[in-house]
Amino acid sequence: MTEEKVNVLIIGSGPAGYTAAIYASRAGLKPVLYQGGQPGGQLTITNDVENYPGYPDGINGPQMMVDFQKQAERFGTDIRYGLATSVDFSGYPHKVVIDDKHEITANAVIISTGASAKWLGLESEQRLNGMGVSACAVCDGFFYRGQDVVVVGAGDTAAEEATYLSKLCKKVTMLVRRDEMRASKIMQKRVLNASNIEVLWNTEAEEVLGENEVEGVRVVNNQTGEKSEVKATGFFVAIGHKPNTDIFKDFIDMNDAGYIMTKPGTSKTNIEGVFASGDAQDFTYRQAVTAAGTGCMAALDAERFLAERESELEEDEALASSEK
């Protein structure tokens, strides 16, 4: 296994990772960023982004991430392909293994590995992803103003997405595979009280219809076996997200869902010198702009950590010299 020492290592390349890289490189921290398994993160499967400041005409997600990457490279970030496969945060400096073959020792680590939306596993769902299929109503709901859409899910996330869409869309059909919802009582009440939300109980999506864009959804009643089609131009999957944090679980404090816990108002984790940003630690907002904000926080926190550590080392050296 090859070995390398770096000052700041950034794991992940979505808005959080690239923003951390921009700030860290401008601060002279010489960051190395590994892009991970999905360079650019979830935005690379988002066609149009209209709610990120600075793009008055909107921009497609992949191009936006290219812009972020170019900006980070402009200030000297060393951006590389590769996936972090294991870590050892038991001592200092921290150790991260890339692709099971390259060990990096880092003075500070910024985790920006994001989260992945959970999907139903339908071929048509993946084929039409970004062409009417979405996992984020706040991101994409605007494009379906005045149209009919379908939401899949029964928890708080699904209820929140359906309620949000009901304010924009003509009709929202919610597919719930059981005869009850898992959402909190208050969220269920909002759904059931909305005049333009129809809940289809004991119902699952069998196929998303359409060649190049969503035209409807074929559904099946899992009690009777009866199939029918729901006309819709948007198909929103709201069955949850999974943070990409498994490799850190032996060292980093997380909540039950696997999101990294940070100290309030900071990006600091329970391990000194390890910081978390973006959707790997944000289970509430999950937006590009909030991810970028926490990426900035992580870089600033890392800069302060390294400066304080350097100051402490200098004081220790000065003390050792005076005692000789």
C-alpha positions in Angstrom: 0.0 0.0 0.0 1.3 3.4 -1.0 1.5 6.2 1.6 1.2 10.0 1.5 1.0 12.8 4.0 -1.3 15.8 3.4 -2.4 18.8 5.4 -6.2 18.8 4.7 -8.1 16.0 3.2 -11.6 16.5 1.8 -13.7 13.4 1.2 -16.5 14.1 -1.3 -17.2 16.5 -4.1 -20.7 17.9 -3.9 -21.4 21.5 -3.0 -20.1 21.0 0.5 -16.8 19.4 -0.5 -16.1 21.9 -3.3 -16.9 24.9 -1.1 -14.7 23.5 1.6 -12.0 23.2 -1.0 -12.4 26.8 -2.2 -12.1 28.2 1.3 -9.3 25.8 2.4 -7.2 26.4 -0.7 -7.6 30.2 -0.5 -6.4 29.9 3.1 -3.2 28.2 2.0 -4.1 24.9 3.5 -3.2 22.9 0.4 -6.3 20.7 0.4 -6.5 17.3 -1.4 -10.0 16.4 -2.4 -11.2 12.9 -3.5 -14.4 13.0 -5.5 -15.8 9.7 -4.3 -18.1 7.3 -6.1 -20.4 10.0 -7.6 -18.2 13.0 -8.5 -20.4 16.1 -8.0 -22.8 14.3 -5.7 -26.6 14.2 -6.2 -26.7 17.4 -8.3 -25.2 15.4 -11.2 -28.6 13.7 -11.6 -30.5 17.0 -11.4 -31.3 18.6 -14.7 -32.3 22.1 -13.7 -31.2 24.0 -10.6 -33.1 27.3 -10.2 -32.9 28.0 -6.5 -29.2 28.4 -6.0 -28.2 32.1 -5.7 -26.1 33.6 -8.5 -27.7 31.7 -11.4 -30.6 34.0 -12.4 -31.5 31.9 -15.4 -30.9 28.6 -13.6 -28.3 26.0 -14.5 -28.2 22.2 -14.9 -26.8 20.3 -12.0 -23.8 18.7 -13.7 -22.6 22.1 -15.2 -23.0 23.7 -11.7 -20.7 21.1 -10.2 -18.2 21.6 -13.1 -18.2 25.3 -12.1 -17.6 24.5 -8.5 -14.8 22.2 -9.4 -13.1 24.8 -11.6 -13.3 27.4 -8.9 -11.7 25.0 -6.4 -9.0 24.1 -8.8 -8.3 27.8 -9.6 -7.1 28.3 -6.0 -4.9 25.2 -6.0 -7.0 22.3 -4.7 -5.6 19.0 -5.7 -8.7 17.2 -7.0 -8.5 13.4 -7.6 -10.7 10.5 -8.6 -10.9 7.9 -5.8 -13.2 6.5 -3.1 -12.4 6.5 0.6 -12.7 2.9 1.6 -11.7 2.9 5.3 -10.4 5.3 8.0 -8.5 5.1 11.3 -9.3 8.1 13.5 -8.0 6.4 16.7 -4.8 8.4 16.7 -3.4 11.6 15.3 -2.7 12.4 12.5 -5.7 10.8 10.9 -5.5 8.0 8.4 -7.8 7.4 5.4 -7.4 4.7 2.8 -8.4 5.4 -0.8 -9.5 2.6 -3.1 -8.1 0.0 -0.6 -4.6 0.7 -1.8 -3.4 4.2 -0.9 -3.1 5.4 2.7 -3.3 9.1 3.4 -2.2 10.6 6.7 -3.9 14.0 7.2 -3.7 16.8 9.8 -7.4 17.6 9.2 -10.2 15.7 7.5 -13.4 17.2 6.1 -16.1 14.7 5.5 -18.5 15.7 2.7 -19.7 12.3 1.5 -23.3 13.3 1.2 -26.4 11.1 1.3 -28.1 9.0 -1.3 -31.8 9.0 -2.0 -33.5 5.6 -1.5 -35.2 4.4 -4.7 -37.9 1.8 -5.4 -35.6 -0.1 -7.8 -37.8 0.2 -10.9 -36.0 0.3 -14.2 -38.3 3.0 -15.5 -37.6 5.1 -12.3 -33.9 5.1 -13.0 -34.3 5.7 -16.8 -36.5 8.7 -16.3 -34.5 10.1 -13.4 -34.2 13.9 -13.9 -36.8 13.7 -16.6 -39.8 13.8 -14.3 -38.5 11.5 -11.6 -37.2 13.2 -8.6 -36.3 12.7 -4.9 -36.7 16.3 -3.9 -39.9 18.3 -4.1 -38.3 21.5 -2.8 -35.7 21.2 -5.5 -37.9 20.3 -8.4 -41.5 21.0 -7.5 -41.6 24.4 -9.2 -41.2 22.8 -12.6 -44.6 21.0 -12.1 -46.7 24.1 -11.1 -50.3 23.5 -12.2 -49.6 19.9 -13.1 -50.5 16.5 -11.7 -47.8 14.6 -9.8 -47.4 11.4 -7.8 -45.6 11.0 -4.4 -44.5 7.7 -3.1 -44.0 7.2 0.6 -45.8 7.1 4.0 -43.5 8.9 6.5 -42.9 12.4 7.5 -40.8 13.1 4.4 -43.4 11.9 2.0 -46.2 13.9 3.9 -44.0 17.0 3.8 -43.2 16.6 0.1 -46.9 16.0 -0.7 -48.0 19.0 1.3 -45.4 21.2 -0.3 -46.4 20.0 -3.8 -50.1 20.6 -3.1 -49.4 24.3 -3.0 -47.9 24.3 -6.5 -49.6 21.4 -8.3 -53.1 20.9 -9.6 -53.3 17.4 -8.0 -51.0 15.3 -5.9 -51.6 11.5 -5.7 -49.9 9.9 -2.8 -49.1 6.1 -2.9 -49.1 4.4 0.5 -48.3 0.7 0.4 -50.1 0.0 3.7 -53.5 0.9 5.1 -52.0 3.6 7.3 -49.2 6.2 7.2 -46.1 6.2 9.4 -46.0 10.0 9.4 -46.6 11.9 12.6 -50.2 12.8 13.4 -49.9 16.4 12.5 -48.3 15.6 9.1 -51.0 13.1 8.4 -53.6 15.7 9.2 -52.1 18.2 6.8 -52.2 15.6 4.0 -55.7 14.5 4.6 -57.0 18.0 4.9 -55.5 19.2 1.6 -58.3 19.2 -1.0 -56.0 18.4 -3.9 -54.1 15.4 -2.3 -55.6 12.0 -2.9 -54.1 9.1 -0.9 -54.2 5.6 -2.5 -53.9 3.1 0.3 -52.4 -0.3 -0.1 -51.0 0.8 -3.4 -47.5 0.5 -4.9 -45.9 1.8 -8.1 -45.3 -0.9 -10.6 -43.9 1.2 -13.5 -43.3 4.9 -14.4 -44.8 5.5 -17.8 -43.3 7.5 -20.6 -40.4 7.3 -23.0 -38.4 10.5 -22.6 -40.5 12.1 -19.8 -43.0 11.0 -17.2 -46.5 10.6 -18.5 -48.0 8.6 -15.7 -47.6 5.7 -13.3 -49.0 2.2 -13.4 -50.0 1.2 -9.8 -51.1 -2.0 -8.2 -53.3 -2.5 -5.2 -51.3 -5.0 -3.1 -54.5 -6.5 -1.6 -56.7 -7.0 -4.6 -54.0 -7.2 -7.3 -56.0 -4.6 -9.3 -53.9 -2.4 -11.6 -54.6 1.1 -12.8 -52.8 4.1 -14.3 -52.4 7.5 -12.7 -51.8 10.4 -15.1 -48.9 12.5 -13.9 -46.0 14.5 -15.3 -43.9 14.2 -12.1 -43.0 11.2 -9.9 -41.5 12.0 -6.5 -39.9 9.2 -4.5 -39.9 10.1 -0.8 -38.9 7.0 1.0 -35.9 8.5 2.7 -32.2 9.1 2.3 -29.2 7.1 3.5 -26.1 9.1 4.5 -22.9 7.8 3.0 -21.1 7.5 6.3 -20.7 3.7 6.9 -16.9 3.8 6.9 -16.8 6.3 9.8 -19.2 4.5 12.2 -16.4 3.0 14.4 -15.1 6.4 15.2 -17.6 9.2 14.6 -20.8 9.8 16.6 -23.9 9.4 14.5 -27.7 9.4 15.1 -29.7 6.3 14.5 -30.1 7.0 10.8 -26.3 7.3 10.3 -26.1 11.1 10.0 -22.9 12.5 11.6 -23.5 14.5 14.7 -21.7 17.8 14.9 -21.3 20.2 17.8 -24.1 22.8 17.6 -23.1 25.8 15.5 -20.0 24.1 14.1 -18.8 21.4 11.8 -16.8 19.7 14.6 -17.3 16.0 15.2 -16.4 14.1 18.4 -12.9 13.5 16.9 -10.5 16.5 17.0 -9.5 17.5 13.6 -12.3 15.8 11.8 -15.1 17.9 10.5 -18.4 17.1 8.7 -20.4 19.1 6.2 -23.3 18.7 3.7 -25.9 16.0 3.6 -23.6 13.6 5.6 -24.6 15.5 8.7 -27.7 17.5 7.5 -31.0 15.5 7.8 -33.2 18.5 7.9 -32.6 20.8 4.9 -30.6 18.8 2.4 -30.2 21.7 -0.1 -27.2 22.7 -2.2 -27.0 26.1 -0.7 -27.0 24.8 2.9 -24.5 22.1 2.0 -22.2 24.8 0.6 -22.6 26.8 3.8 -21.5 23.9 6.0 -18.6 23.3 3.6 -17.5 26.8 4.3 -17.9 26.2 8.0 -15.8 23.1 7.9 -12.9 24.8 6.1 -12.9 27.7 8.6 -13.1 25.3 11.5 -10.2 23.2 10.0 -8.2 26.4 9.5 -8.7 27.4 13.1 -7.9 23.9 14.4 -4.6 23.8 12.5 -3.6 27.3 13.5 -4.3 26.5 17.2 -2.4 23.2 17.0 0.6 25.0 15.4 0.5 27.6 18.1 0.5 24.9 20.8 3.4 23.1 19.2 5.4 26.3 19.0 4.7 27.0 22.7 5.7 23.4 23.6 9.0 23.8 21.7 9.7 27.2 23.3 9.0 25.7 26.7 11.3 22.7 26.0 14.1 25.0 24.9 13.8 27.2 28.0 14.1 24.1 30.2 17.3 23.0 28.7 
